[in-house]
Amino acid sequence: MIYTVKENIKPEGLNGISNDQINDHWNLYVAYVNQSNALKQELEALRLEGKASTFAYADRRRRFGFEFAGMALHEYYFANLKADVELNEESDFSVAVKEAFGSLQAWKEDFINTGKSRSIGWAICYMDSETGDINNHFVQLHEEGNIPSFHPIVVMDVWEHAYMVDHKAGGRPDYINAVMSNINWETVERRYKDAKSKLASQRD
């Protein structure tokens, strides 16, 4: 299994996020794809050589988790960005959010504040596949803090590399506002319906 760069999800023409910013960020995503493939092959080679219990294998296994989760989260992130997609307040996702938070605005404010957490990482709106509950979480490193069985519905990268080209080190709040104006709500709705149907959301 070889992972490929998903060119079809690369956004452009966003509001408040320049193509230069996206191109710079995209190069990091490409590196995650390449590193995931390289580490997968290296791990397989070590296993075949009978070295699966070595320190080198353990180190490569940990690194693989970081690179692979970085690849996957960036695919969710880029795929849920598109300019000028209106949120249907009667969509299944909107109804679920209103039930969980009281209003769409309350959910948006909570998601924005999640993204403002003083740390590198990700703001992720998940659906709990066990209960159907919608909740927002901050995931610090790619592979640490993701919740088993929860489905990512809205994913926002808040590592500095996601906004430094446009907004500099202190510009996270402006960047978050820009992201919120570029959410592809059609993709969000599809992910929510997939989650309700117990299907894994596609990362595109």
Beta strands, then each sheet from edge to edge (+ up, - down):
strand 1: 122-128
strand 2: 134-139
strand 3: 150-157
sheet 1: 2+ 1- 3+
end
